[in-house]
Amino acid sequence: NGEIYTFGIMHQVLHPGFKDEVPYNVVQVELAEGPRIMSNIVGTPNDQIKVGMKVQVYFDKLSDEVTVPKFKAV
């Protein structure tokens, strides 16, 4: 669990691998334990993301070898 410390919305295609994702959010989440982690918010429209929003981790399984922590609003 944690809360959004800061965020940005990416509109430019900086890498071809993300061209189908723009616009997408990049957030820095301050975890309840103290550390901060960069990730994404899923399930919330970009225009509704706010600093201080409470979030919970969600693990996105990209393949059998790769799982990425993302967050959902609570």
C-alpha positions as CSV (number, residue, x, y, z in Angstrom):
1,N,0.0,0.0,0.0
2,G,1.0,3.6,-0.5
3,E,0.1,6.9,-2.0
4,I,1.1,8.8,-5.1
5,Y,4.0,11.2,-4.4
6,T,4.2,12.7,-7.9
7,F,3.3,11.7,-11.5
8,G,3.5,12.7,-15.1
9,I,1.5,11.9,-18.2
10,M,3.7,10.9,-21.2
11,H,2.4,12.1,-24.6
12,Q,5.6,11.7,-26.7
13,V,6.7,8.4,-28.1
14,L,10.2,8.2,-26.6
15,H,10.6,4.5,-27.4
16,P,8.9,2.6,-30.2
17,G,7.9,-0.1,-27.7
18,F,5.4,2.3,-26.1
19,K,3.9,3.9,-29.2
20,D,0.6,2.1,-28.7
21,E,0.4,3.2,-25.0
22,V,0.5,7.0,-25.3
23,P,-0.7,8.8,-23.4
24,Y,0.3,6.8,-20.3
25,N,1.1,7.7,-16.7
26,V,4.3,7.4,-14.8
27,V,3.9,7.7,-11.1
28,Q,6.2,7.7,-8.1
29,V,4.5,5.9,-5.2
30,E,5.6,6.3,-1.6
31,L,5.1,3.0,0.0
32,A,3.7,2.7,3.5
33,E,7.1,1.4,4.6
34,G,8.8,4.5,3.4
35,P,10.6,3.8,0.1
36,R,9.4,5.2,-3.2
37,I,8.9,3.2,-6.4
38,M,8.3,4.3,-10.0
39,S,5.4,2.5,-11.7
40,N,2.0,3.1,-13.4
41,I,-1.6,3.4,-12.2
42,V,-4.0,1.0,-13.9
43,G,-7.8,1.3,-13.9
44,T,-7.9,5.1,-13.3
45,P,-8.2,7.6,-16.2
46,N,-5.1,9.8,-16.4
47,D,-7.1,13.0,-15.7
48,Q,-8.2,11.6,-12.4
49,I,-4.8,10.8,-11.0
50,K,-3.9,13.0,-8.0
51,V,-0.9,13.5,-5.7
52,G,-1.8,11.9,-2.4
53,M,-4.2,9.3,-4.0
54,K,-4.1,6.1,-2.0
55,V,-3.0,3.0,-4.0
56,Q,-2.5,-0.7,-3.7
57,V,0.0,-2.8,-5.5
58,Y,-1.1,-5.0,-8.5
59,F,1.3,-7.4,-10.1
60,D,1.1,-7.4,-13.9
61,K,2.4,-10.8,-15.3
62,L,4.0,-9.9,-18.6
63,S,5.5,-13.4,-19.2
64,D,6.5,-16.5,-17.2
65,E,9.7,-14.7,-16.3
66,V,8.6,-11.1,-15.9
67,T,6.1,-9.7,-13.4
68,V,5.9,-5.9,-13.0
69,P,4.4,-4.1,-9.9
70,K,1.8,-1.6,-10.9
71,F,-0.8,0.1,-8.7
72,K,-4.6,0.5,-8.5
73,A,-6.5,3.3,-6.7
74,V,-8.2,2.3,-3.4
